[in-house]
Amino acid sequence: MRVLVVGGGGREHALCWAIAASPLLSKLWCAPGNPGIAEVAECVGVGATDIEALVGFAKSERADLVVVGPEAPLTLGLADACAAAGIPCFGPSAAAARLEGSKAFFKEVAVAAGAPTAHYAVFTEADAARAHIASRGAPIVVKADGLAAGKGVVVAMTEAEALEAVTDMMEAGIHGAAGARVVIEECLVGEEISFFALCDGTTAIPFGAAQDHKRAHDGDTGPNTGGMGAYSPPPAFTPALQEEVMATCIRPVLAEMARRGAPFRGVLFAGLMLTEAGPKLLEFNTRFGDPECQALMLRLKSDLLPALLAATQGELAHFDLRWEGLSSIVVVMAAEGYPVAPVTGSEIRALEAAAQVPDVTIFHAGTARREDGALVAAGGRVLGVAAVGASLREARGSAYAAVDVVDWPGGFCRRDIGTRGL
């Protein structure tokens, strides 16, 4: 098979890494890719949101499958454009991708499907939002309705924080158009889990769970980020809870989307809170998580490629995935100043030596090659140092051993990834 992966971050490196191992693969491209991805795929100089150029490339190269990594191309209609050109695409239509593209739409669908979720209200006027906060009190959660690169959520512990979030989003426009409308929710308490399911429009099958770490610094302090690390599987998410989530959240939402004429095909990423009253939906994303994808791919025993193809062809009903009986972890190394103002251009050394640590795989997220060939930071989240082990403790030890080998004074990481799982 000839496959084009769209994107250029750590998630896409993990997808390319897994797809490259498939005996069914004959050619693998990634657009735009990164230096790490270039080791397993041919990188193509096309941006991830250049829909016309991506489809044109896939047609000219006779791609058998397009696999979409990030959310932006999906909300812009890449899957629709591929369908119009007769190219199978792993990823939902723009109509189905609204589950991530609009938090208000997600809440509407969840309620219609009877899925358990937090009490909420939607606002387009800042004063009305402030009045709602005053009536509900804190803690309370303020979310930008649209896509904000994983940073449009404020868990406000005081009313003052919530009011500031409303001002920032709706009046200062820190998230642009994404914050013109906000969703304000009750603050749920419990363990937060990322759960994934492959969907073919009518059938969904589990694709594992992970626990992400959103705050920038140890002890869950500092600003929210796109994710500073993850581990899989999380002990708190038992097989019984997985089946409960499939029955109460995934399958009902899949049926509701089909009823609305927007069947969901691709991967449905449920952000869950395990509350005392049971699991509740925080959000849906319509693509693999980053860095959760890296942790999941390390544990997947099945060939990924036929699973992705089955999702595009409506053939998941009898598909069975196999998993290694291992734990995995990924520690994100980010550029100083991330997430507010990451400093790019700093040189990264000794990566080859770090990759020699047993059971370690290093995924590139935001790297580039300088003219002299040196590897440099080119983004906020730069590397994902990942490892597997017979236990989470073993995997964690290997990952941090590799982190300590990396020679990068311009980077930082959290030192407590996975501790909750221990």
C-alpha positions in Angstrom: 0.0 0.0 0.0 1.0 3.6 -0.7 0.2 5.8 2.3 0.4 9.6 2.9 0.4 10.7 6.6 -0.5 14.4 7.1 1.2 16.4 9.9 4.6 17.0 11.3 4.6 16.5 15.0 5.3 13.7 17.6 1.9 12.1 16.9 2.7 11.8 13.2 6.1 10.5 13.9 4.6 7.7 16.0 2.0 7.0 13.3 4.7 6.8 10.6 6.9 4.7 12.9 4.0 2.2 13.3 2.8 2.2 9.7 6.4 1.8 8.4 6.5 -1.6 10.2 3.6 -3.0 8.2 4.3 -5.7 5.7 1.5 -4.3 3.6 3.4 -1.0 3.0 5.1 -0.3 -0.2 5.6 3.5 0.1 5.2 6.0 2.9 5.1 9.8 2.6 4.5 12.4 5.3 3.5 16.1 4.7 5.3 18.1 5.9 7.0 15.7 8.3 10.1 16.5 10.4 13.7 15.2 10.7 12.7 12.2 12.8 9.9 11.2 10.5 12.4 11.5 7.6 14.1 8.4 9.0 11.0 6.2 8.3 9.1 8.1 5.5 9.7 10.5 2.6 8.9 14.0 3.8 6.9 16.2 1.3 7.0 20.0 1.4 3.2 20.4 1.7 1.6 22.1 4.7 -0.9 20.1 6.7 -3.7 22.6 6.0 -3.1 23.0 2.3 -6.0 20.8 1.4 -5.8 21.3 -2.4 -2.1 20.5 -2.6 -2.4 17.4 -0.3 -5.2 15.9 -2.4 -3.3 16.8 -5.6 -0.2 15.0 -4.2 -2.2 11.9 -3.1 -3.8 11.7 -6.6 -0.6 12.2 -8.5 1.2 9.6 -6.4 -1.7 7.1 -6.5 -1.9 6.9 -2.7 -4.1 4.1 -1.4 -4.7 5.8 2.0 -4.4 9.2 3.5 -3.9 9.2 7.3 -4.7 12.6 9.0 -2.8 13.4 12.2 -3.8 16.9 13.4 -7.3 18.3 13.9 -7.0 21.4 11.7 -7.0 19.6 8.3 -10.0 17.6 9.4 -12.1 20.6 10.4 -11.1 22.2 7.0 -12.5 19.2 5.1 -9.5 17.2 4.1 -11.4 13.9 4.4 -14.3 15.3 2.3 -11.8 16.4 -0.4 -10.2 13.0 -0.4 -13.6 11.3 -0.7 -14.5 13.6 -3.7 -11.2 12.5 -5.3 -11.9 8.8 -4.6 -9.0 8.4 -2.1 -9.6 6.5 1.2 -8.9 8.8 4.1 -8.6 7.9 7.8 -10.3 10.8 9.5 -13.8 12.2 9.9 -15.6 14.5 7.5 -15.7 18.2 8.4 -19.3 17.7 9.6 -18.2 14.9 12.0 -15.0 16.7 13.0 -17.2 19.4 14.6 -17.2 17.1 17.7 -13.7 18.6 18.3 -14.0 21.9 16.3 -16.9 23.2 18.5 -17.2 22.4 22.2 -20.8 23.6 22.1 -21.6 21.1 19.4 -19.9 18.3 21.3 -22.0 19.1 24.4 -25.2 19.2 22.3 -24.5 15.8 20.7 -23.5 14.3 24.1 -26.7 15.4 25.7 -28.8 14.2 22.7 -27.0 10.8 22.9 -27.6 10.5 26.6 -23.9 10.4 27.4 -22.9 11.5 30.9 -21.2 14.9 30.9 -20.9 18.0 33.1 -23.6 20.6 33.4 -22.9 23.5 31.0 -24.0 26.7 29.4 -22.9 28.5 26.1 -22.3 32.2 25.8 -21.6 34.7 23.0 -21.8 37.7 25.3 -19.1 38.3 27.9 -21.5 40.0 30.4 -23.9 37.1 30.3 -21.0 34.7 30.9 -19.8 36.8 33.9 -23.3 36.7 35.3 -23.4 32.9 35.0 -20.1 32.6 36.8 -21.4 34.8 39.6 -24.5 32.6 40.0 -22.6 29.3 39.9 -19.4 30.1 41.9 -16.1 28.4 41.7 -14.4 26.1 40.9 -15.7 26.3 37.4 -14.3 25.6 33.9 -14.2 28.1 31.0 -13.6 26.8 27.5 -13.1 28.5 24.2 -15.6 27.0 21.8 -13.3 26.5 18.9 -9.8 25.0 18.3 -7.1 26.5 20.5 -4.3 24.0 20.1 -5.1 22.3 23.4 -4.8 25.6 25.4 -8.3 27.0 25.3 -9.4 25.5 28.7 -9.2 27.3 32.0 -10.0 25.3 35.2 -10.7 28.3 37.4 -10.4 27.7 41.2 -11.8 31.2 42.0 -14.4 33.4 40.4 -11.7 36.0 39.7 -9.8 33.4 37.6 -13.0 32.5 35.7 -13.8 36.2 35.0 -10.3 36.8 33.8 -10.6 33.8 31.4 -13.8 35.3 30.0 -12.1 38.6 29.4 -9.1 37.0 27.8 -11.1 34.8 25.5 -14.1 36.9 24.6 -12.7 40.5 24.7 -8.9 40.3 24.5 -9.2 37.5 21.9 -6.2 35.5 23.0 -7.5 32.5 21.0 -8.8 34.5 18.1 -12.2 33.5 16.7 -12.1 30.3 18.7 -12.9 32.3 21.9 -15.7 34.4 20.5 -18.1 31.9 22.0 -17.4 30.1 25.3 -18.7 27.0 27.1 -18.8 27.2 30.9 -19.0 24.0 32.8 -19.2 22.6 36.3 -15.8 21.4 37.5 -15.7 17.6 37.7 -13.4 15.9 40.2 -11.6 12.7 39.7 -8.9 11.0 37.6 -8.7 12.3 34.0 -8.2 9.7 31.4 -7.7 9.7 27.6 -9.6 6.9 25.9 -9.5 6.1 22.2 -11.9 4.1 19.9 -11.6 3.3 16.2 -14.8 4.0 14.4 -16.1 3.1 10.9 -19.4 5.1 10.9 -21.4 2.4 12.6 -19.0 0.2 14.6 -16.5 1.2 17.3 -13.7 -0.8 18.8 -11.5 0.2 21.8 -8.0 1.5 20.9 -6.5 1.8 24.4 -6.2 4.4 27.1 -3.6 6.7 28.5 -3.1 9.4 31.1 -1.9 12.8 29.9 -0.1 15.5 31.9 -1.3 18.9 30.8 0.4 21.4 33.1 3.9 22.6 32.2 5.7 21.8 35.5 6.0 19.2 38.2 3.1 18.7 40.6 0.6 19.8 37.9 1.6 23.4 38.3 2.2 26.1 35.7 0.1 26.9 32.5 -1.8 24.4 30.5 0.1 22.9 27.5 -0.6 20.5 24.7 0.7 17.7 26.9 4.0 17.2 28.7 3.9 13.4 28.8 1.7 10.4 29.0 1.7 6.7 30.1 -0.4 3.7 29.1 -2.3 1.8 30.4 -3.6 3.8 33.3 -4.4 1.5 36.3 -7.5 3.5 37.2 -9.1 2.7 33.9 -10.2 -1.0 34.4 -11.6 -3.3 31.7 -15.1 -2.8 33.3 -14.8 1.0 33.0 -13.7 0.7 29.4 -16.8 -1.3 28.6 -19.0 1.2 30.5 -17.5 4.0 28.5 -18.1 2.2 25.2 -21.7 1.5 26.2 -22.6 5.0 27.6 -20.4 7.3 25.6 -18.8 6.0 22.4 -21.6 3.8 20.9 -24.5 6.3 21.7 -22.5 9.2 20.2 -21.6 7.2 17.1 -25.3 6.4 16.6 -26.3 10.0 17.2 -23.8 11.3 14.6 -25.1 8.7 12.1 -28.6 9.9 12.8 -27.6 13.5 12.1 -26.2 12.4 8.7 -22.6 12.8 9.7 -21.3 9.3 10.4 -18.0 9.3 12.3 -15.1 7.5 10.7 -11.6 7.7 12.2 -10.5 7.7 15.8 -12.7 9.2 18.5 -10.7 10.4 21.5 -12.8 10.7 24.6 -11.4 12.9 27.4 -12.9 11.4 30.5 -13.2 12.2 34.2 -13.6 9.2 36.5 -15.9 10.7 39.1 -17.4 9.1 42.1 -20.6 8.9 40.1 -18.9 7.1 37.2 -17.0 8.2 34.1 -18.1 11.5 32.5 -17.2 13.0 29.2 -15.1 16.2 29.3 -14.6 16.5 25.5 -14.2 14.6 22.3 -11.2 15.0 20.0 -11.4 13.6 16.5 -7.8 12.4 16.1 -5.1 10.6 18.1 -3.9 12.5 21.1 -0.4 13.9 21.3 1.5 12.6 23.3 -0.9 9.8 24.0 -0.5 8.4 20.5 3.2 7.8 21.1 2.5 5.8 24.2 -0.2 3.7 22.5 1.8 2.9 19.4 4.6 1.4 21.5 2.1 -1.1 23.0 0.2 -2.0 19.9 1.0 -5.6 18.7 -1.4 -5.7 15.7 -0.4 -4.2 12.4 -1.8 -0.6 12.4 -2.3 -0.3 8.7 -5.2 -2.8 8.1 -6.9 -1.4 11.2 -6.9 2.2 9.8 -8.0 0.9 6.4 -10.9 -1.1 8.0 -12.1 2.1 9.7 -12.3 3.8 6.3 -14.1 0.8 4.7 -16.8 0.1 7.3 -15.2 -3.2 8.2 -14.4 -2.9 12.0 -17.2 -5.2 13.1 -15.1 -8.3 13.1 -11.7 -6.6 13.6 -9.7 -7.6 16.7 -6.6 -5.6 18.0 -3.9 -7.2 20.0 -1.7 -5.4 22.6 1.6 -6.1 24.1 1.4 -6.9 27.8 3.7 -3.9 28.5 3.6 -0.5 30.0 4.7 2.5 28.0 5.5 6.1 28.8 6.5 9.3 26.9 8.3 12.2 28.5 8.0 15.5 26.4 11.1 17.7 26.2 10.0 21.2 25.5 11.8 24.4 24.6 12.4 26.9 27.3 9.5 29.4 27.5 6.9 26.9 26.4 3.9 27.2 26.2 3.9 31.0 26.3 6.9 32.0 24.2 9.1 29.0 23.3 12.7 29.8 22.4 13.6 28.1 19.1 16.9 27.5 17.4 18.8 25.9 20.3 21.0 22.9 19.3 20.1 19.4 20.5 23.0 16.9 20.9 23.6 13.3 21.9 20.2 12.2 20.6 21.7 9.1 19.0 23.3 8.1 22.3 20.0 8.6 24.1 18.2 6.4 21.6 20.6 3.5 22.5 19.2 3.2 26.0 17.4 -0.2 26.0 13.6 -0.1 25.2 13.7 3.6 24.3 12.2 5.2 21.2 12.6 8.9 20.6 9.9 10.7 18.6 10.5 14.1 17.1 7.8 16.8 17.6 9.3 20.2 16.8 12.8 19.7 15.3 14.6 21.0 12.2 18.0 20.6 10.6 20.2 23.6 10.5 22.2 24.3 7.3 25.2 22.6 8.9 23.1 19.5 9.7 22.8 20.2 13.4 19.4 19.3 15.0 17.7 22.3 16.5 14.5 23.1 18.3 11.8 24.4 16.0 8.7 24.4 18.2 7.3 24.3 21.7 7.2 20.6 22.3 10.3 19.3 20.7 11.0 15.7 21.6 9.0 12.7 23.0 11.4 10.4 24.8 9.4 7.1 25.1 10.0 3.7 26.5 8.3 0.4 27.2 8.8 -2.0 30.1 7.3 -4.9 32.0 6.0 -2.4 34.5 5.4 1.4 34.4 8.2 1.8 36.9 10.6 0.0 34.5 9.5 2.0 31.5 9.7 5.2 33.4 13.3 4.5 34.5 14.3 3.8 30.9 12.7 7.0 29.6 14.3 9.3 32.2 17.7 7.5 31.7 17.5 8.5 28.1 16.3 12.1 28.9 19.5 12.5 31.0 21.6 11.5 28.1 20.2 14.2 25.8 22.4 17.2 25.7 20.1 20.2 25.3 20.5 23.1 27.7 17.7 25.0 25.9 15.0 22.4 26.9 13.1 21.2 29.9 10.8 18.4 30.9 8.6 17.4 33.8 10.2 14.9 36.2 7.0 13.4 37.5 5.4 11.9 34.4 3.7 8.6 35.4 3.9 9.0 39.1 0.1 8.8 39.5 0.2 5.4 37.8 2.7 4.2 40.4 
